[in-house]
Amino acid sequence: MIERRTMTVQETAAYLGVSKDLIYNMVKTGELPAVKLGRRILFRKEVLERWMQAQEMKF
């Protein structure tokens, strides 16, 4: 079985503990890195982990 390397908007929102609307807004403004495949927006787990680490360093 192949392990998924991406998450959907809903999965990402749950993972980060925020709303789907916030995820969509952050993608739209370029704040959150995402991959668009057709109409789907996906998030690579390893990229989200690096992004979160970078956000922690800003404080």
C-alpha positions in Angstrom: 0.0 0.0 0.0 1.3 3.5 -0.9 1.2 6.1 1.7 -0.4 9.4 0.6 2.0 12.3 0.5 -0.7 15.0 0.1 -3.7 16.3 2.1 -6.9 18.0 0.9 -8.1 21.4 2.1 -10.3 19.7 4.7 -7.5 17.5 6.0 -5.1 20.4 6.1 -7.6 22.5 8.0 -8.1 19.8 10.6 -4.3 19.2 10.8 -3.7 22.9 11.5 -6.8 23.3 13.6 -8.3 26.1 11.5 -11.3 26.5 9.2 -11.4 25.5 5.5 -12.2 29.2 4.7 -8.9 30.3 6.3 -7.0 27.6 4.3 -8.6 28.9 1.0 -7.8 32.5 1.9 -4.2 31.7 2.8 -3.7 29.8 -0.5 -5.3 32.7 -2.4 -2.9 35.2 -0.9 0.1 33.0 -1.3 0.7 32.6 2.4 0.3 28.8 2.4 2.1 26.6 -0.1 -0.2 24.4 -2.2 -0.3 22.4 -5.3 -3.2 22.8 -7.7 -4.2 19.8 -9.8 -7.1 20.7 -12.0 -9.7 22.0 -9.6 -8.2 20.3 -6.6 -5.9 22.1 -4.1 -3.5 19.7 -2.3 -0.9 20.2 0.3 2.3 18.1 0.6 2.9 17.0 4.2 6.6 17.6 4.2 6.1 21.2 2.7 3.6 21.9 5.4 6.0 20.7 8.1 8.7 23.1 6.8 6.3 25.9 6.5 5.1 25.5 10.1 8.7 25.4 11.3 9.4 28.6 9.4 6.3 30.2 11.0 7.6 29.3 14.5 10.9 31.0 13.9 9.2 34.4 13.2 8.3 34.8 16.8 
